């Protein structure tokens, strides 16, 4: 973090990167949730699984989304130009 000012192009690049990180995180989290909780909507499962699968899917989907945002933005800081 230097004291030099960023150009408009650099600020735009950062904004696009953040948008990509958030969009891809939401998409990945939704896919994981759908894969794990989807069987509840399709099949008649025991009550324990009816309650557990959506919760597990939500937790794992949210965790994956956070990890995706961190990974994309961390990778961005590693390729910073001087």
N, CA, C and O atoms as a Maestro MAE file, in Angstrom:
{
 s_m_m2io_version
 :::
 2.0.0
}

f_m_ct {
 s_m_title
 :::
 protein
 m_atom[328] {
  # First column is atom index #
  i_m_mmod_type
  r_m_x_coord
  r_m_y_coord
  r_m_z_coord
  i_m_residue_number
  s_m_chain_name
  s_m_pdb_residue_name
  s_m_pdb_atom_name
  i_m_atomic_number
  :::
  1 25 0.822 -1.169 0.000 1 A "UNK " " N  " 7
  2 3 0.000 0.000 0.000 1 A "UNK " " CA " 6
  3 2 0.869 1.236 0.000 1 A "UNK " " C  " 6
  4 15 1.246 1.759 1.049 1 A "UNK " " O  " 8
  5 25 1.169 1.678 -1.165 2 A "UNK " " N  " 7
  6 3 1.976 2.882 -1.293 2 A "UNK " " CA " 6
  7 2 1.127 4.121 -1.167 2 A "UNK " " C  " 6
  8 15 -0.099 4.056 -1.082 2 A "UNK " " O  " 8
  9 25 1.795 5.236 -1.156 3 A "UNK " " N  " 7
  10 3 1.077 6.495 -1.040 3 A "UNK " " CA " 6
  11 2 0.719 7.071 -2.409 3 A "UNK " " C  " 6
  12 15 0.147 8.158 -2.491 3 A "UNK " " O  " 8
  13 25 1.052 6.352 -3.481 4 A "UNK " " N  " 7
  14 3 0.736 6.844 -4.813 4 A "UNK " " CA " 6
  15 2 -0.764 6.674 -5.092 4 A "UNK " " C  " 6
  16 15 -1.403 5.741 -4.606 4 A "UNK " " O  " 8
  17 25 -1.294 7.590 -5.878 5 A "UNK " " N  " 7
  18 3 -2.717 7.549 -6.214 5 A "UNK " " CA " 6
  19 2 -2.938 6.574 -7.368 5 A "UNK " " C  " 6
  20 15 -2.093 6.430 -8.252 5 A "UNK " " O  " 8
  21 25 -4.089 5.913 -7.338 6 A "UNK " " N  " 7
  22 3 -4.420 4.982 -8.412 6 A "UNK " " CA " 6
  23 2 -5.108 5.730 -9.548 6 A "UNK " " C  " 6
  24 15 -5.839 6.697 -9.332 6 A "UNK " " O  " 8
  25 25 -4.853 5.256 -10.755 7 A "UNK " " N  " 7
  26 3 -5.515 5.853 -11.915 7 A "UNK " " CA " 6
  27 2 -6.961 5.359 -11.978 7 A "UNK " " C  " 6
  28 15 -7.344 4.421 -11.279 7 A "UNK " " O  " 8
  29 25 -7.743 6.001 -12.821 8 A "UNK " " N  " 7
  30 3 -9.143 5.589 -12.978 8 A "UNK " " CA " 6
  31 2 -9.225 4.160 -13.509 8 A "UNK " " C  " 6
  32 15 -10.107 3.402 -13.104 8 A "UNK " " O  " 8
  33 25 -8.329 3.788 -14.397 9 A "UNK " " N  " 7
  34 3 -8.320 2.428 -14.948 9 A "UNK " " CA " 6
  35 2 -8.048 1.400 -13.854 9 A "UNK " " C  " 6
  36 15 -8.672 0.340 -13.832 9 A "UNK " " O  " 8
  37 25 -7.130 1.704 -12.956 10 A "UNK " " N  " 7
  38 3 -6.836 0.786 -11.853 10 A "UNK " " CA " 6
  39 2 -8.027 0.663 -10.905 10 A "UNK " " C  " 6
  40 15 -8.335 -0.432 -10.434 10 A "UNK " " O  " 8
  41 25 -8.691 1.771 -10.628 11 A "UNK " " N  " 7
  42 3 -9.873 1.715 -9.768 11 A "UNK " " CA " 6
  43 2 -10.991 0.921 -10.429 11 A "UNK " " C  " 6
  44 15 -11.685 0.151 -9.764 11 A "UNK " " O  " 8
  45 25 -11.167 1.103 -11.729 12 A "UNK " " N  " 7
  46 3 -12.179 0.337 -12.456 12 A "UNK " " CA " 6
  47 2 -11.851 -1.154 -12.444 12 A "UNK " " C  " 6
  48 15 -12.739 -1.993 -12.293 12 A "UNK " " O  " 8
  49 25 -10.575 -1.472 -12.604 13 A "UNK " " N  " 7
  50 3 -10.146 -2.873 -12.588 13 A "UNK " " CA " 6
  51 2 -10.448 -3.517 -11.241 13 A "UNK " " C  " 6
  52 15 -10.904 -4.659 -11.187 13 A "UNK " " O  " 8
  53 25 -10.203 -2.804 -10.174 14 A "UNK " " N  " 7
  54 3 -10.480 -3.321 -8.833 14 A "UNK " " CA " 6
  55 2 -11.986 -3.524 -8.648 14 A "UNK " " C  " 6
  56 15 -12.415 -4.527 -8.077 14 A "UNK " " O  " 8
  57 25 -12.787 -2.570 -9.132 15 A "UNK " " N  " 7
  58 3 -14.239 -2.683 -9.012 15 A "UNK " " CA " 6
  59 2 -14.763 -3.898 -9.763 15 A "UNK " " C  " 6
  60 15 -15.615 -4.625 -9.253 15 A "UNK " " O  " 8
  61 25 -14.259 -4.119 -10.965 16 A "UNK " " N  " 7
  62 3 -14.672 -5.283 -11.746 16 A "UNK " " CA " 6
  63 2 -14.243 -6.569 -11.047 16 A "UNK " " C  " 6
  64 15 -14.999 -7.540 -11.025 16 A "UNK " " O  " 8
  65 25 -13.060 -6.589 -10.487 17 A "UNK " " N  " 7
  66 3 -12.566 -7.782 -9.792 17 A "UNK " " CA " 6
  67 2 -13.430 -8.105 -8.569 17 A "UNK " " C  " 6
  68 15 -13.727 -9.270 -8.309 17 A "UNK " " O  " 8
  69 25 -13.828 -7.081 -7.825 18 A "UNK " " N  " 7
  70 3 -14.695 -7.298 -6.664 18 A "UNK " " CA " 6
  71 2 -16.056 -7.815 -7.121 18 A "UNK " " C  " 6
  72 15 -16.610 -8.731 -6.514 18 A "UNK " " O  " 8
  73 25 -16.589 -7.235 -8.180 19 A "UNK " " N  " 7
  74 3 -17.865 -7.704 -8.718 19 A "UNK " " CA " 6
  75 2 -17.785 -9.154 -9.176 19 A "UNK " " C  " 6
  76 15 -18.694 -9.942 -8.918 19 A "UNK " " O  " 8
  77 25 -16.705 -9.502 -9.851 20 A "UNK " " N  " 7
  78 3 -16.509 -10.892 -10.283 20 A "UNK " " CA " 6
  79 2 -16.420 -11.822 -9.087 20 A "UNK " " C  " 6
  80 15 -17.011 -12.902 -9.094 20 A "UNK " " O  " 8
  81 25 -15.682 -11.411 -8.053 21 A "UNK " " N  " 7
  82 3 -15.540 -12.245 -6.856 21 A "UNK " " CA " 6
  83 2 -16.894 -12.489 -6.203 21 A "UNK " " C  " 6
  84 15 -17.198 -13.617 -5.816 21 A "UNK " " O  " 8
  85 25 -17.705 -11.453 -6.076 22 A "UNK " " N  " 7
  86 3 -19.009 -11.605 -5.438 22 A "UNK " " CA " 6
  87 2 -19.963 -12.433 -6.287 22 A "UNK " " C  " 6
  88 15 -20.668 -13.295 -5.765 22 A "UNK " " O  " 8
  89 25 -19.991 -12.178 -7.593 23 A "UNK " " N  " 7
  90 3 -20.882 -12.935 -8.472 23 A "UNK " " CA " 6
  91 2 -20.510 -14.411 -8.498 23 A "UNK " " C  " 6
  92 15 -21.380 -15.272 -8.359 23 A "UNK " " O  " 8
  93 25 -19.225 -14.710 -8.673 24 A "UNK " " N  " 7
  94 3 -18.816 -16.120 -8.741 24 A "UNK " " CA " 6
  95 2 -19.010 -16.813 -7.394 24 A "UNK " " C  " 6
  96 15 -19.287 -18.011 -7.352 24 A "UNK " " O  " 8
  97 25 -18.869 -16.069 -6.289 25 A "UNK " " N  " 7
  98 3 -19.096 -16.653 -4.969 25 A "UNK " " CA " 6
  99 2 -20.569 -16.989 -4.774 25 A "UNK " " C  " 6
  100 15 -20.901 -18.059 -4.263 25 A "UNK " " O  " 8
  101 25 -21.444 -16.090 -5.175 26 A "UNK " " N  " 7
  102 3 -22.888 -16.360 -5.064 26 A "UNK " " CA " 6
  103 2 -23.287 -17.550 -5.931 26 A "UNK " " C  " 6
  104 15 -24.070 -18.399 -5.505 26 A "UNK " " O  " 8
  105 25 -22.755 -17.608 -7.131 27 A "UNK " " N  " 7
  106 3 -23.079 -18.715 -8.024 27 A "UNK " " CA " 6
  107 2 -22.587 -20.045 -7.450 27 A "UNK " " C  " 6
  108 15 -23.336 -21.022 -7.423 27 A "UNK " " O  " 8
  109 25 -21.343 -20.087 -6.996 28 A "UNK " " N  " 7
  110 3 -20.787 -21.325 -6.437 28 A "UNK " " CA " 6
  111 2 -21.548 -21.745 -5.179 28 A "UNK " " C  " 6
  112 15 -21.838 -22.927 -4.992 28 A "UNK " " O  " 8
  113 25 -21.871 -20.779 -4.317 29 A "UNK " " N  " 7
  114 3 -22.632 -21.104 -3.113 29 A "UNK " " CA " 6
  115 2 -24.013 -21.650 -3.438 29 A "UNK " " C  " 6
  116 15 -24.478 -22.591 -2.796 29 A "UNK " " O  " 8
  117 25 -24.673 -21.061 -4.434 30 A "UNK " " N  " 7
  118 3 -26.003 -21.535 -4.832 30 A "UNK " " CA " 6
  119 2 -25.942 -22.941 -5.416 30 A "UNK " " C  " 6
  120 15 -26.831 -23.756 -5.169 30 A "UNK " " O  " 8
  121 25 -24.907 -23.224 -6.182 31 A "UNK " " N  " 7
  122 3 -24.762 -24.570 -6.758 31 A "UNK " " CA " 6
  123 2 -24.552 -25.596 -5.647 31 A "UNK " " C  " 6
  124 15 -25.171 -26.660 -5.661 31 A "UNK " " O  " 8
  125 25 -23.686 -25.285 -4.692 32 A "UNK " " N  " 7
  126 3 -23.441 -26.218 -3.586 32 A "UNK " " CA " 6
  127 2 -24.723 -26.424 -2.780 32 A "UNK " " C  " 6
  128 15 -25.065 -27.554 -2.432 32 A "UNK " " O  " 8
  129 25 -25.425 -25.341 -2.485 33 A "UNK " " N  " 7
  130 3 -26.690 -25.469 -1.756 33 A "UNK " " CA " 6
  131 2 -27.667 -26.332 -2.535 33 A "UNK " " C  " 6
  132 15 -28.301 -27.215 -1.955 33 A "UNK " " O  " 8
  133 25 -27.804 -26.101 -3.825 34 A "UNK " " N  " 7
  134 3 -28.725 -26.877 -4.639 34 A "UNK " " CA " 6
  135 2 -28.385 -28.352 -4.704 34 A "UNK " " C  " 6
  136 15 -29.269 -29.208 -4.678 34 A "UNK " " O  " 8
  137 25 -27.105 -28.640 -4.787 35 A "UNK " " N  " 7
  138 3 -26.680 -30.047 -4.854 35 A "UNK " " CA " 6
  139 2 -26.969 -30.765 -3.536 35 A "UNK " " C  " 6
  140 15 -27.409 -31.915 -3.533 35 A "UNK " " O  " 8
  141 25 -26.724 -30.090 -2.430 36 A "UNK " " N  " 7
  142 3 -26.911 -30.735 -1.128 36 A "UNK " " CA " 6
  143 2 -28.382 -30.736 -0.709 36 A "UNK " " C  " 6
  144 15 -28.880 -31.757 -0.234 36 A "UNK " " O  " 8
  145 25 -29.082 -29.621 -0.875 37 A "UNK " " N  " 7
  146 3 -30.468 -29.529 -0.419 37 A "UNK " " CA " 6
  147 2 -31.473 -29.958 -1.482 37 A "UNK " " C  " 6
  148 15 -32.646 -30.152 -1.166 37 A "UNK " " O  " 8
  149 25 -31.054 -30.107 -2.705 38 A "UNK " " N  " 7
  150 3 -31.957 -30.467 -3.796 38 A "UNK " " CA " 6
  151 2 -32.728 -31.755 -3.606 38 A "UNK " " C  " 6
  152 15 -33.916 -31.799 -3.925 38 A "UNK " " O  " 8
  153 25 -32.109 -32.796 -3.104 39 A "UNK " " N  " 7
  154 3 -32.853 -34.046 -2.925 39 A "UNK " " CA " 6
  155 2 -34.089 -33.919 -2.028 39 A "UNK " " C  " 6
  156 15 -35.027 -34.706 -2.156 39 A "UNK " " O  " 8
  157 25 -34.097 -32.942 -1.129 40 A "UNK " " N  " 7
  158 3 -35.269 -32.740 -0.269 40 A "UNK " " CA " 6
  159 2 -36.481 -32.357 -1.114 40 A "UNK " " C  " 6
  160 15 -37.604 -32.757 -0.807 40 A "UNK " " O  " 8
  161 25 -36.259 -31.590 -2.166 41 A "UNK " " N  " 7
  162 3 -37.365 -31.159 -3.026 41 A "UNK " " CA " 6
  163 2 -37.815 -32.255 -3.989 41 A "UNK " " C  " 6
  164 15 -38.935 -32.212 -4.499 41 A "UNK " " O  " 8
  165 25 -36.954 -33.228 -4.236 42 A "UNK " " N  " 7
  166 3 -37.261 -34.244 -5.241 42 A "UNK " " CA " 6
  167 2 -37.807 -35.527 -4.623 42 A "UNK " " C  " 6
  168 15 -38.775 -36.098 -5.126 42 A "UNK " " O  " 8
  169 25 -37.199 -35.974 -3.550 43 A "UNK " " N  " 7
  170 3 -37.566 -37.258 -2.962 43 A "UNK " " CA " 6
  171 2 -38.205 -37.092 -1.594 43 A "UNK " " C  " 6
  172 15 -38.039 -36.069 -0.930 43 A "UNK " " O  " 8
  173 25 -38.932 -38.108 -1.193 44 A "UNK " " N  " 7
  174 3 -39.515 -38.162 0.149 44 A "UNK " " CA " 6
  175 2 -38.453 -38.757 1.074 44 A "UNK " " C  " 6
  176 15 -38.191 -39.959 1.035 44 A "UNK " " O  " 8
  177 25 -37.854 -37.924 1.890 45 A "UNK " " N  " 7
  178 3 -36.781 -38.347 2.776 45 A "UNK " " CA " 6
  179 2 -37.265 -38.339 4.216 45 A "UNK " " C  " 6
  180 15 -38.271 -37.703 4.530 45 A "UNK " " O  " 8
  181 25 -36.557 -39.043 5.095 46 A "UNK " " N  " 7
  182 3 -36.918 -38.989 6.515 46 A "UNK " " CA " 6
  183 2 -36.869 -37.544 7.045 46 A "UNK " " C  " 6
  184 15 -36.157 -36.698 6.504 46 A "UNK " " O  " 8
  185 25 -37.627 -37.286 8.094 47 A "UNK " " N  " 7
  186 3 -37.759 -35.934 8.653 47 A "UNK " " CA " 6
  187 2 -36.412 -35.348 9.065 47 A "UNK " " C  " 6
  188 15 -36.182 -34.147 8.925 47 A "UNK " " O  " 8
  189 25 -35.538 -36.190 9.566 48 A "UNK " " N  " 7
  190 3 -34.216 -35.697 9.996 48 A "UNK " " CA " 6
  191 2 -33.449 -35.127 8.798 48 A "UNK " " C  " 6
  192 15 -32.849 -34.056 8.892 48 A "UNK " " O  " 8
  193 25 -33.474 -35.835 7.696 49 A "UNK " " N  " 7
  194 3 -32.789 -35.356 6.496 49 A "UNK " " CA " 6
  195 2 -33.502 -34.157 5.884 49 A "UNK " " C  " 6
  196 15 -32.858 -33.267 5.328 49 A "UNK " " O  " 8
  197 25 -34.832 -34.130 5.983 50 A "UNK " " N  " 7
  198 3 -35.593 -32.977 5.490 50 A "UNK " " CA " 6
  199 2 -35.149 -31.683 6.164 50 A "UNK " " C  " 6
  200 15 -35.141 -30.625 5.535 50 A "UNK " " O  " 8
  201 25 -34.789 -31.762 7.416 51 A "UNK " " N  " 7
  202 3 -34.347 -30.577 8.152 51 A "UNK " " CA " 6
  203 2 -32.846 -30.353 8.023 51 A "UNK " " C  " 6
  204 15 -32.390 -29.212 7.944 51 A "UNK " " O  " 8
  205 25 -32.087 -31.427 8.001 52 A "UNK " " N  " 7
  206 3 -30.627 -31.311 8.051 52 A "UNK " " CA " 6
  207 2 -30.014 -30.886 6.717 52 A "UNK " " C  " 6
  208 15 -29.111 -30.049 6.696 52 A "UNK " " O  " 8
  209 25 -30.484 -31.442 5.616 53 A "UNK " " N  " 7
  210 3 -29.844 -31.165 4.325 53 A "UNK " " CA " 6
  211 2 -29.890 -29.682 3.938 53 A "UNK " " C  " 6
  212 15 -28.865 -29.157 3.504 53 A "UNK " " O  " 8
  213 25 -31.016 -28.984 4.070 54 A "UNK " " N  " 7
  214 3 -30.981 -27.546 3.749 54 A "UNK " " CA " 6
  215 2 -30.044 -26.747 4.653 54 A "UNK " " C  " 6
  216 15 -29.385 -25.812 4.199 54 A "UNK " " O  " 8
  217 25 -29.988 -27.115 5.916 55 A "UNK " " N  " 7
  218 3 -29.083 -26.410 6.839 55 A "UNK " " CA " 6
  219 2 -27.623 -26.659 6.480 55 A "UNK " " C  " 6
  220 15 -26.819 -25.728 6.435 55 A "UNK " " O  " 8
  221 25 -27.291 -27.912 6.226 56 A "UNK " " N  " 7
  222 3 -25.911 -28.245 5.837 56 A "UNK " " CA " 6
  223 2 -25.565 -27.572 4.512 56 A "UNK " " C  " 6
  224 15 -24.466 -27.044 4.345 56 A "UNK " " O  " 8
  225 25 -26.504 -27.596 3.576 57 A "UNK " " N  " 7
  226 3 -26.273 -26.941 2.286 57 A "UNK " " CA " 6
  227 2 -26.053 -25.451 2.433 57 A "UNK " " C  " 6
  228 15 -25.192 -24.880 1.762 57 A "UNK " " O  " 8
  229 25 -26.828 -24.808 3.311 58 A "UNK " " N  " 7
  230 3 -26.673 -23.365 3.530 58 A "UNK " " CA " 6
  231 2 -25.326 -23.045 4.168 58 A "UNK " " C  " 6
  232 15 -24.663 -22.087 3.771 58 A "UNK " " O  " 8
  233 25 -24.924 -23.835 5.145 59 A "UNK " " N  " 7
  234 3 -23.643 -23.589 5.812 59 A "UNK " " CA " 6
  235 2 -22.482 -23.800 4.849 59 A "UNK " " C  " 6
  236 15 -21.582 -22.964 4.765 59 A "UNK " " O  " 8
  237 25 -22.499 -24.910 4.125 60 A "UNK " " N  " 7
  238 3 -21.408 -25.180 3.187 60 A "UNK " " CA " 6
  239 2 -21.408 -24.208 2.012 60 A "UNK " " C  " 6
  240 15 -20.344 -23.807 1.542 60 A "UNK " " O  " 8
  241 25 -22.582 -23.830 1.537 61 A "UNK " " N  " 7
  242 3 -22.663 -22.851 0.457 61 A "UNK " " CA " 6
  243 2 -22.116 -21.500 0.887 61 A "UNK " " C  " 6
  244 15 -21.380 -20.858 0.137 61 A "UNK " " O  " 8
  245 25 -22.471 -21.066 2.090 62 A "UNK " " N  " 7
  246 3 -21.959 -19.790 2.603 62 A "UNK " " CA " 6
  247 2 -20.452 -19.845 2.824 62 A "UNK " " C  " 6
  248 15 -19.738 -18.893 2.508 62 A "UNK " " O  " 8
  249 25 -19.971 -20.956 3.365 63 A "UNK " " N  " 7
  250 3 -18.528 -21.095 3.593 63 A "UNK " " CA " 6
  251 2 -17.769 -21.071 2.262 63 A "UNK " " C  " 6
  252 15 -16.720 -20.437 2.153 63 A "UNK " " O  " 8
  253 25 -18.299 -21.755 1.265 64 A "UNK " " N  " 7
  254 3 -17.652 -21.751 -0.045 64 A "UNK " " CA " 6
  255 2 -17.659 -20.352 -0.648 64 A "UNK " " C  " 6
  256 15 -16.676 -19.931 -1.257 64 A "UNK " " O  " 8
  257 25 -18.759 -19.635 -0.480 65 A "UNK " " N  " 7
  258 3 -18.841 -18.275 -1.020 65 A "UNK " " CA " 6
  259 2 -17.790 -17.373 -0.387 65 A "UNK " " C  " 6
  260 15 -17.124 -16.611 -1.088 65 A "UNK " " O  " 8
  261 25 -17.639 -17.451 0.913 66 A "UNK " " N  " 7
  262 3 -16.623 -16.636 1.594 66 A "UNK " " CA " 6
  263 2 -15.230 -17.017 1.111 66 A "UNK " " C  " 6
  264 15 -14.410 -16.147 0.818 66 A "UNK " " O  " 8
  265 25 -14.963 -18.315 1.028 67 A "UNK " " N  " 7
  266 3 -13.652 -18.761 0.559 67 A "UNK " " CA " 6
  267 2 -13.386 -18.315 -0.875 67 A "UNK " " C  " 6
  268 15 -12.254 -17.979 -1.222 67 A "UNK " " O  " 8
  269 25 -14.417 -18.310 -1.703 68 A "UNK " " N  " 7
  270 3 -14.255 -17.879 -3.098 68 A "UNK " " CA " 6
  271 2 -13.888 -16.396 -3.185 68 A "UNK " " C  " 6
  272 15 -12.996 -16.018 -3.946 68 A "UNK " " O  " 8
  273 25 -14.572 -15.563 -2.412 69 A "UNK " " N  " 7
  274 3 -14.264 -14.133 -2.412 69 A "UNK " " CA " 6
  275 2 -12.834 -13.906 -1.933 69 A "UNK " " C  " 6
  276 15 -12.084 -13.144 -2.543 69 A "UNK " " O  " 8
  277 25 -12.462 -14.559 -0.854 70 A "UNK " " N  " 7
  278 3 -11.100 -14.403 -0.320 70 A "UNK " " CA " 6
  279 2 -10.078 -14.859 -1.353 70 A "UNK " " C  " 6
  280 15 -9.076 -14.180 -1.575 70 A "UNK " " O  " 8
  281 25 -10.323 -15.996 -1.983 71 A "UNK " " N  " 7
  282 3 -9.371 -16.529 -2.961 71 A "UNK " " CA " 6
  283 2 -9.190 -15.580 -4.145 71 A "UNK " " C  " 6
  284 15 -8.063 -15.299 -4.551 71 A "UNK " " O  " 8
  285 25 -10.294 -15.089 -4.695 72 A "UNK " " N  " 7
  286 3 -10.207 -14.204 -5.870 72 A "UNK " " CA " 6
  287 2 -9.496 -12.906 -5.503 72 A "UNK " " C  " 6
  288 15 -8.615 -12.452 -6.234 72 A "UNK " " O  " 8
  289 25 -9.871 -12.309 -4.381 73 A "UNK " " N  " 7
  290 3 -9.264 -11.027 -4.019 73 A "UNK " " CA " 6
  291 2 -7.822 -11.195 -3.551 73 A "UNK " " C  " 6
  292 15 -6.996 -10.309 -3.773 73 A "UNK " " O  " 8
  293 25 -7.510 -12.307 -2.912 74 A "UNK " " N  " 7
  294 3 -6.134 -12.562 -2.496 74 A "UNK " " CA " 6
  295 2 -5.250 -12.749 -3.717 74 A "UNK " " C  " 6
  296 15 -4.129 -12.243 -3.770 74 A "UNK " " O  " 8
  297 25 -5.765 -13.477 -4.693 75 A "UNK " " N  " 7
  298 3 -5.015 -13.681 -5.941 75 A "UNK " " CA " 6
  299 2 -4.775 -12.347 -6.623 75 A "UNK " " C  " 6
  300 15 -3.722 -12.145 -7.227 75 A "UNK " " O  " 8
  301 25 -5.734 -11.433 -6.539 76 A "UNK " " N  " 7
  302 3 -5.616 -10.101 -7.136 76 A "UNK " " CA " 6
  303 2 -4.468 -9.313 -6.507 76 A "UNK " " C  " 6
  304 15 -3.724 -8.628 -7.210 76 A "UNK " " O  " 8
  305 25 -4.323 -9.409 -5.184 77 A "UNK " " N  " 7
  306 3 -3.243 -8.661 -4.521 77 A "UNK " " CA " 6
  307 2 -1.878 -9.246 -4.867 77 A "UNK " " C  " 6
  308 15 -0.875 -8.533 -4.833 77 A "UNK " " O  " 8
  309 25 -1.829 -10.529 -5.197 78 A "UNK " " N  " 7
  310 3 -0.568 -11.156 -5.558 78 A "UNK " " CA " 6
  311 2 -0.069 -10.745 -6.923 78 A "UNK " " C  " 6
  312 15 1.122 -10.861 -7.211 78 A "UNK " " O  " 8
  313 25 -0.979 -10.258 -7.783 79 A "UNK " " N  " 7
  314 3 -0.571 -9.865 -9.139 79 A "UNK " " CA " 6
  315 2 -0.515 -8.355 -9.287 79 A "UNK " " C  " 6
  316 15 -0.541 -7.835 -10.402 79 A "UNK " " O  " 8
  317 25 -0.439 -7.659 -8.178 80 A "UNK " " N  " 7
  318 3 -0.403 -6.187 -8.230 80 A "UNK " " CA " 6
  319 2 0.855 -5.720 -8.942 80 A "UNK " " C  " 6
  320 15 1.952 -6.241 -8.742 80 A "UNK " " O  " 8
  321 25 0.650 -4.737 -9.762 81 A "UNK " " N  " 7
  322 3 1.783 -4.152 -10.494 81 A "UNK " " CA " 6
  323 2 2.428 -3.056 -9.667 81 A "UNK " " C  " 6
  324 15 1.739 -2.355 -8.926 81 A "UNK " " O  " 8
  325 25 3.754 -2.895 -9.782 82 A "UNK " " N  " 7
  326 3 4.427 -1.840 -9.007 82 A "UNK " " CA " 6
  327 2 4.077 -0.446 -9.480 82 A "UNK " " C  " 6
  328 15 4.566 0.536 -8.923 82 A "UNK " " O  " 8
  :::
 }
 m_bond[327] {
  # First column is bond index #
  i_m_from
  i_m_to
  i_m_order
  :::
  1 1 2 1
  2 2 3 1
  3 3 4 2
  4 3 5 1
  5 5 6 1
  6 6 7 1
  7 7 8 2
  8 7 9 1
  9 9 10 1
  10 10 11 1
  11 11 12 2
  12 11 13 1
  13 13 14 1
  14 14 15 1
  15 15 16 2
  16 15 17 1
  17 17 18 1
  18 18 19 1
  19 19 20 2
  20 19 21 1
  21 21 22 1
  22 22 23 1
  23 23 24 2
  24 23 25 1
  25 25 26 1
  26 26 27 1
  27 27 28 2
  28 27 29 1
  29 29 30 1
  30 30 31 1
  31 31 32 2
  32 31 33 1
  33 33 34 1
  34 34 35 1
  35 35 36 2
  36 35 37 1
  37 37 38 1
  38 38 39 1
  39 39 40 2
  40 39 41 1
  41 41 42 1
  42 42 43 1
  43 43 44 2
  44 43 45 1
  45 45 46 1
  46 46 47 1
  47 47 48 2
  48 47 49 1
  49 49 50 1
  50 50 51 1
  51 51 52 2
  52 51 53 1
  53 53 54 1
  54 54 55 1
  55 55 56 2
  56 55 57 1
  57 57 58 1
  58 58 59 1
  59 59 60 2
  60 59 61 1
  61 61 62 1
  62 62 63 1
  63 63 64 2
  64 63 65 1
  65 65 66 1
  66 66 67 1
  67 67 68 2
  68 67 69 1
  69 69 70 1
  70 70 71 1
  71 71 72 2
  72 71 73 1
  73 73 74 1
  74 74 75 1
  75 75 76 2
  76 75 77 1
  77 77 78 1
  78 78 79 1
  79 79 80 2
  80 79 81 1
  81 81 82 1
  82 82 83 1
  83 83 84 2
  84 83 85 1
  85 85 86 1
  86 86 87 1
  87 87 88 2
  88 87 89 1
  89 89 90 1
  90 90 91 1
  91 91 92 2
  92 91 93 1
  93 93 94 1
  94 94 95 1
  95 95 96 2
  96 95 97 1
  97 97 98 1
  98 98 99 1
  99 99 100 2
  100 99 101 1
  101 101 102 1
  102 102 103 1
  103 103 104 2
  104 103 105 1
  105 105 106 1
  106 106 107 1
  107 107 108 2
  108 107 109 1
  109 109 110 1
  110 110 111 1
  111 111 112 2
  112 111 113 1
  113 113 114 1
  114 114 115 1
  115 115 116 2
  116 115 117 1
  117 117 118 1
  118 118 119 1
  119 119 120 2
  120 119 121 1
  121 121 122 1
  122 122 123 1
  123 123 124 2
  124 123 125 1
  125 125 126 1
  126 126 127 1
  127 127 128 2
  128 127 129 1
  129 129 130 1
  130 130 131 1
  131 131 132 2
  132 131 133 1
  133 133 134 1
  134 134 135 1
  135 135 136 2
  136 135 137 1
  137 137 138 1
  138 138 139 1
  139 139 140 2
  140 139 141 1
  141 141 142 1
  142 142 143 1
  143 143 144 2
  144 143 145 1
  145 145 146 1
  146 146 147 1
  147 147 148 2
  148 147 149 1
  149 149 150 1
  150 150 151 1
  151 151 152 2
  152 151 153 1
  153 153 154 1
  154 154 155 1
  155 155 156 2
  156 155 157 1
  157 157 158 1
  158 158 159 1
  159 159 160 2
  160 159 161 1
  161 161 162 1
  162 162 163 1
  163 163 164 2
  164 163 165 1
  165 165 166 1
  166 166 167 1
  167 167 168 2
  168 167 169 1
  169 169 170 1
  170 170 171 1
  171 171 172 2
  172 171 173 1
  173 173 174 1
  174 174 175 1
  175 175 176 2
  176 175 177 1
  177 177 178 1
  178 178 179 1
  179 179 180 2
  180 179 181 1
  181 181 182 1
  182 182 183 1
  183 183 184 2
  184 183 185 1
  185 185 186 1
  186 186 187 1
  187 187 188 2
  188 187 189 1
  189 189 190 1
  190 190 191 1
  191 191 192 2
  192 191 193 1
  193 193 194 1
  194 194 195 1
  195 195 196 2
  196 195 197 1
  197 197 198 1
  198 198 199 1
  199 199 200 2
  200 199 201 1
  201 201 202 1
  202 202 203 1
  203 203 204 2
  204 203 205 1
  205 205 206 1
  206 206 207 1
  207 207 208 2
  208 207 209 1
  209 209 210 1
  210 210 211 1
  211 211 212 2
  212 211 213 1
  213 213 214 1
  214 214 215 1
  215 215 216 2
  216 215 217 1
  217 217 218 1
  218 218 219 1
  219 219 220 2
  220 219 221 1
  221 221 222 1
  222 222 223 1
  223 223 224 2
  224 223 225 1
  225 225 226 1
  226 226 227 1
  227 227 228 2
  228 227 229 1
  229 229 230 1
  230 230 231 1
  231 231 232 2
  232 231 233 1
  233 233 234 1
  234 234 235 1
  235 235 236 2
  236 235 237 1
  237 237 238 1
  238 238 239 1
  239 239 240 2
  240 239 241 1
  241 241 242 1
  242 242 243 1
  243 243 244 2
  244 243 245 1
  245 245 246 1
  246 246 247 1
  247 247 248 2
  248 247 249 1
  249 249 250 1
  250 250 251 1
  251 251 252 2
  252 251 253 1
  253 253 254 1
  254 254 255 1
  255 255 256 2
  256 255 257 1
  257 257 258 1
  258 258 259 1
  259 259 260 2
  260 259 261 1
  261 261 262 1
  262 262 263 1
  263 263 264 2
  264 263 265 1
  265 265 266 1
  266 266 267 1
  267 267 268 2
  268 267 269 1
  269 269 270 1
  270 270 271 1
  271 271 272 2
  272 271 273 1
  273 273 274 1
  274 274 275 1
  275 275 276 2
  276 275 277 1
  277 277 278 1
  278 278 279 1
  279 279 280 2
  280 279 281 1
  281 281 282 1
  282 282 283 1
  283 283 284 2
  284 283 285 1
  285 285 286 1
  286 286 287 1
  287 287 288 2
  288 287 289 1
  289 289 290 1
  290 290 291 1
  291 291 292 2
  292 291 293 1
  293 293 294 1
  294 294 295 1
  295 295 296 2
  296 295 297 1
  297 297 298 1
  298 298 299 1
  299 299 300 2
  300 299 301 1
  301 301 302 1
  302 302 303 1
  303 303 304 2
  304 303 305 1
  305 305 306 1
  306 306 307 1
  307 307 308 2
  308 307 309 1
  309 309 310 1
  310 310 311 1
  311 311 312 2
  312 311 313 1
  313 313 314 1
  314 314 315 1
  315 315 316 2
  316 315 317 1
  317 317 318 1
  318 318 319 1
  319 319 320 2
  320 319 321 1
  321 321 322 1
  322 322 323 1
  323 323 324 2
  324 323 325 1
  325 325 326 1
  326 326 327 1
  327 327 328 2
  :::
 }
}
